[in-house]
Every structure is written in structure tokens, then in C-alpha cells.
Amino acid sequence: MFTHRTRSPWRWTRLLGLLAVAGLLTVSPAQAAERPVSFTNDVVPIFTKVGCNLGSCHAKANGGRNGFELSLLGFEPREDYEHIILEARGRRVMFENPDKSLLLLKGSGQISHGGGTRIPLNSENYATIRDWIRQGARMDGPQLAHLVDLEVTPTHGTLARRATQQLQAIARYSDGTRRDVTKLALFESNDAAMAEVSSGGLVKILELPGRVAVMVRFQGRVAVFNAAVPLGAAVTTLPPARNFVDEAVFSNLKELGIPPAPVCDDATFLRRVTLDIAGRLPTLAETDAFLADTSSDKRDRWIDNLLQSPDYADFFANKWAAVLKNRRDTAGDLDSNFAFYAWIRDSLLANKPYDQFVRELLGATGTVEDNPPVAWYKRVKDPKTQIEDIAQLFLGVRMQCAQCHHHPFERWSQDDYYAFAAFFSQVGRKPSGKQNEDLIFHKRGLATATNIKTQAALTPAALGDPMAPITPGEDPRLKLADWMGSPKNPFFAKALVNRYWKHFFQRGLIEPEDDIRDSNPPSNPELLAALEKQFITSGFDLKALVRVITRSNAYQLSSVPNAENLGDHQNYSRYYPRRLQAEMLLDAIDHLAGTRTDFANLPPGTRAIALPDNSYNRSSTFLRVFGRPEAQSVCECERVQTSSLAQSLHLLNAGDLRAKLAHPTGRAAQLAKDTRPLDARVRELYRIAFAREPRPDELKTALAYLTEPLTTATGQKIPEPQALRENLQDLLWALMTTKEFLFNH
């Protein structure tokens, strides 16, 4: 054993460090009799617990903070060991006097440390690291028992509001041993508004009812505690269940004691479902016919009519074109953008099975002219971006983190990332003879991808599932499509039904909708499983999915909260209002104002909701202000749905809005010439804007305003026809700036 009674110079310490790394440093008999401190199982978890190896600290990109680099969350302990032992002239660890090690001096705040005190001097964590250094700062050998599972106790619970629950984290190792790691585990609530959790695993439930999860993480393993938090109100009346959606939603509400709102009236339903399926307001004729219809199945029939309409295809093509990045950066993209959008729209109109839609996209070859989905490869060229987009969009799995390190919240490693990327390694490109367009083809070679860290050549592998070897003549992308479309795939159908559920309910059963993982459980697991099963059984029928969702009474609940469900934002006890998307709102304003907005290279009268790409945002201040996405990301979060001061100012005094209201052939001008009684004209305006009749007080106020005489700035009376036209413009503006108009409710 190496011993030295006085403080060693840094060269001597570094020599000891090199011996330690090489595994040649021995320990005394007394030290050998102690329980050896494991660097991997004891020391690294401390760095994770106190935040040393987070991306904001020493695990940040490009060398860590202040030159001290650690792997993110300790996923690479061997690398961490070498950084600690060999760098900084060996001063991070002082074998002869552990308390003088920089690792402890800085961590305990005894000398200046940008991160402050992380390992208090008299703490258990300090003692563990000191003992590890005192024992020779050894790196674990191959015989080390490794972590195989993490358990949390309890796993489920029903907790009252303001109640507490202590969690216990148990690590299970390959040698059969079990260890309480509660003090070293990380705890995180998936909804901070519902529950808080301390660093020691004490969960404190707050005021909101519903379901909340706490993620417990230790050394790359994750466990989840799920809690139901009942409101406890009496649920004596429930709307009738029309299908399995209602059964799952209402059963959950009854269990949680959250009374649902009643089913909405016909006018509200008509406006809501037309906006949600067709992206537009119902016409006056449609409103009058629907409200006059007394048949019991008129809602179901109207849903079917919408699904068969080209408006449905326009609206959902707009949704898919944005997340598939149908973006026009140059004028040369025009033809491919139009072709790709038309393929998406035609697929939706024909109700092409979703698995076939995805297969045609993934396996696209040729030119855009011959095979429009090739346009996706024109926009998304890097194989790494391709797999990240595919995983997030079609599987609900965010793989970006695993490119550089083990995913912090999931089981995906770098090998998983590059094995998935290998599916796209044989995509070839060559000039097609047309400007800005490549010919996409499958290169006949062995599909592999190289892990940038280990340099290992990896063959294609699906996420979590083994795959048969792919021969050089086979297109790996088609093998990926086969796996994705399999009824046994745990991600594909689930990701789609969750995405569509959010479209109609504002909030996904898993939120965010494209972040599906064990540590982010659904708010209603039974409902998600039932929707997934229905979608697979239907043959991946998108229209059938929309139909089953919108026919449910859960979808048709009123948006008006009662005293008990006002705080519910995750259990669908009422319809959650949301602001109209930019394109929908522009179309709705044109619909009410009796005008149209024309767009370059498109037929006159083309709706904003049917715009094929992002380029029209540049020519429309309205679309930019109200948050139409630029198709830069597969995340639907790129679309801005929140309100802003710029939006309010635009509605108040924008020139394009004033021009629509004052248009010589617009709604105000036409109604001013109309010979019908004034109250009939006002009622018509309300049916156009809200699909309902005005209330008596609304009608009285409107009539009083419309008949009010107007004068010029000099006091001269304005002729009645002109005054009526200007007053009608004001009434139109007042209607289109109400929350009832701006929101789908």
C-alpha cells in the first residue's frame, strides 16, 4: 500500500490517481474489512441527487461548467471516474487527506464554488465520498452488482386533498440484494399544481382533484407513484353513456367525485363540432336546418355529413401539413409543397388507413412529381432528424436526448437511438433534373449507423423490440413501417388516438401529447387503452375515431362549469374552451363580415384553413399575429393558442379588419339595404356568428344601438341609411371581438 505522512505534491497525487484508474492501488487490511464504498452505486448517485451532473451544471455540453465535466445524470460512471481522478492535476481527490480534496472542499462550500454548498460538511453524503477517497477512491470492478430494477412503495394511492404520503424507493441489484435508496433518489411531480414532493420523497397533495403521478428516478431507472385525489362531491346525475368513451370518462368522474356539466344545447354543439371537424362556422342555412330538425339522431347525422365533406379534409390536412414540415423556404418549393399538401388532403378525404398513410410516407421513393410524399425527404434530410421526427410524431417518443446520452426520463440509450437511425441509413439522393428536387431511392447496402460515442456499427432495431436481420436488398424503412403498423406495437396507435383526443378536448390523455413514457402516465388509462383498441380494430380508420369521440356525451358536455368542477382541468368534466386557431379565426371573420381573403397562387375564395404551406404567413399580418405555425417542428406546440396584446390591438384597429367591415358588398352593406324588420336582421347576425338566437337583452341592446342617430364631428346629422350601415359595422365588430366568437366552447 502507498502511504505518505505529509501532504503530497500534485505529481505524487496524480501518480496515485493513475494507479487507481489502472486498478493497481491496493488497500490496507483495515480498509479491506470495511464495506467498500462503490463509486457507481454510492458516489455517482450523490452527484445526481445534489445536482452536480445536471445539464445546467457539470454535465452541460462542451466540457461541463468551469472545466469539470460529468456525464448527464451519471449514465457514464467510468468517464466520471477518470474526470475526477486524472484531471485538475489530480487535486480533486487527495488520497492522504480526503478532507482536502477539491471534490469535498468545493462541494461543501469551504472554498468558493459557483454552485454553492451541495454536500454539507457533516452530512451523510460528505461522509460517503470521504470514505470512498479514504479507501483508495477505487473504481468498481466487473463483479459489481448492477441495478436491475427500481421500485416505489406504495405504487398507487387514493389521497385526500392536503394529505401527505411518504414514498420509499427500493433498488434491486443483480446479486439479489435490495437497498433503500430514498435519500439518493430524485422525485418529481408531473403536475406541480396538484402535488408537491420533497427531495426526501414526501408527497403533499394540494387543492386540485384528479390524478397525479410522481416520478422516482435512480441511476437510470424510473418508477412511478400514481395517486387519485378525489374531490369527494356527490355525483348523483350522469349523462347517459352513448359509447365506451362515456363509460370511461363518467366512471372516472364518479370515482373522483367530480360532477360533470350537463350536455350542451343544439346551437352550442353545432358550432363546436363544425369548428372541430371542418375548421369553419356553420352556414346560416345549416344552422337554420339543424335547429329546426327535431329528430333524435340529428347530431350523429351532422357528424357524418362533416366527415364526408371536403372541409374535413382541408382542416386536418392543414394540421398534418404543419407537423410534417411542409414548409416553403424558396419559390422553387412551390410545386413540391402543393403536391405534398394535395397528397395529404386526398388521403384524408379518401379515409386512407393511417398505417398505410405512414407507410407511404416512410417508404417514399422517386420524385415529388411521381410520388408526392417524397417531399418529406426533401424537407427532412438528416437521418437523425428523420428518426427524431418519426419517433415523436408517430410514436409519441422523444428521442432527441438519446443522441448524446441516455434519455434522462426513459429507457432509451444511445445504442437505441442509432439503431433506430439505421432504418434511414440507406436513403439515397441524386439530382432529378428539376430545380430544387432530388430523386429519392433505396441504396442496396447493409443498413447500419455508428454510435458517435462507442463507434459501434449498429443494425436497425425497433424501440424495445427485436427485429429479424434485414438483407441488403430489403428497404429498412418498410420493415420499420411493418413494425409500426403491427397491432402489438405499444406506441403507434396510442400516439395517434392521444393526439386526436387532444384535438377535440384541448388536453391529451397524456400531456404533452407527443411525450409518451412510463414516467408520464395517462390521466385515464382505461380510456386510452379502449381508444387504442378501437382504432386498431377499425383498421386504423381516422374517420371512425373522430366519429366515436364526437358522438360521445363526454365531448358534448357544456363548457359552463358548475361549483364543483370549476377546478378540473384533466378529467373532462366539461368542455374546455379554446381560442380559434389563426386560420379558423380569419375564415370566421370573413364569414361574419361577408368578405373573403385572397391568397397568391390559389383560387379566389380559398379558405385560410386550406393554405398548403407556411409561406402565406409572410403576406398576412393576421396569421402571424394569431400564431399560425411556420412548420419548423413536428411539435404542435409551435402553434400559438394563447392571447396577446398584439392580438387585442389587431382586433381593435387593424386596417384589414376595418376594410372587411366597410366592404361595399360586405355583410353590413347588404344588411343596410335589406328591407326586413331590423330585429330579423339582428337575429340573422347572431345565428351566423354564434349559431343561436340572441337573448332578449342582447336583441334590445342591438336594436337600440342600430337606431341611434349619428352626427358628424361638426354636429351635422348623418343620413339614416349611412348611419345604419356604420352602426351595423360597429355591431359586426362587437360580435366578432366577443369571447363567444373568438373561442370554441
C-alpha angles and dihedrals in degrees: 000000000000113000133173127175099204130055109283122229114248092260091059091048091049090051089054088049092053090050090049092052089048090051092239098117110104130199134226122259090253092054091045090056091059123085100267115240110235117222092206100041101031112022104036093052088057091057088051095046095051094042102250094129099045122121090250093056133029094339094059118124123274102035107326127265116320092353096299108119128193129172116258109274090345097287091144106046095167091058091046090052093054092047090053099043104037107031131076090039089294093292096124089078124036107192095192096046110022093183089064093056113121087226090066100030093057096035091053093046095242089130129026113296125172091215094053124222110343102155110038115219098246097036128120090242091056091050092050094053092043091052090049091054093043090053090056102276090261126189114230119259128228091268091067114126107243130211113264103169144006123213130191123206120241102023096190137019146165109228131183119232112278090018124131133220127190113218125207122206117208122191118206118203135203093254091059096256123135126208135189104236098168091123092052100039124096119234126200132173116222090215116034090187090063104036141009124205128199126224087257094056101260108148118208116194116215130201105286118094124221135070126320134179132206118207116216115198130187128163096336095316124110133200128178133216113204122200132187113211109196122205086208098215119144112263102200100151127045128174112251115273110245096181143347091290090064092044092055097041097045093043089055092048091050091050091050094043095238113142112219125228117256122263111281124249124263096261093052092046093049094052094041099049094042090055093044097048104027101024093231143087118263114259121248091252091050092049094049093047094047095047091048093050112099099183118122095229098050094111092054092046092050091052089053091049091053093048091053093049125097087234090071091054092047093051099046092040086059089054095049096041090059096051091041087057098241089175129162113213098160136023088252090069093066099096096043093046093051092046094049092047091048090052091052092047094046090049091054094044090052090044092235109194109264095234090053091048091054093043092054090050097047096043097042116144134168126037131323090247092058099031114019098197086069083081089078089064089048090060100033106047107154113085090219092054089046094057093042091052094044093048095047098041102040103023103030090233121132106213100168095101093054092064090079105018144356111300107263096219103028144046096255116121132189089264089056090050097051094040087056091046089055089074088072099039093099097054106123131196134198134163113282095201091251123102116262093003133108130196109237118213141163113255112220101232141104109290112232140145128201123234102230092215103044097024088225115154107231128197122218115290130171121233107281095341130095117234133202115252114276115227120224091252095056123087105237091206091065090051088053090050090051090054093045094051095047114117087230094059107118095207114033104071093031092056093051098046090047090051092049092044088057090049090060101032102033091232127067123230081239112037125235088035094223098047104082113167140132091258092056103055125187120261089231110025094178092055094047091050091049093050091048092051093048092050093051093044091051090057093255091301108177095191091051089053092051089047096052092048098047095042091059121100087226088069092043097055119124118263091222107104124223124219093271104043099044091104096045113110103155111038101062097237086151139008111277111225118227135184116260114260116256095258093044091050094050090050091046092052090050089048093053096039092047092235138110137223116224123211131200118264092009132100115266111269096031107154120239088236089063097054108131101215147003098270092092090066089074093059096042120066088185094059092047095047093048094049111256104175124248092221092243095131141037088227115100087212086084087078109086112226099164125098123249142184090251090058092050092049091048092054090047102053115351114145095227091056093049090049092054093050093048097041109140092230096033130116096273093050092047095047091047088060093043114113096205119110112282093243090057090054092049091049089052092053091053092050090050094048102035106011088239142090118261118258115248092256092049092050092048093050093047094049092048091052095045093053094046111116118239130214134195124246088268093053098257115143115249114228112263097244091053092043091051092050092051092045090051089052089053092049091050090050091049092052095047093050096052119107088238089063098038094050135058105229 
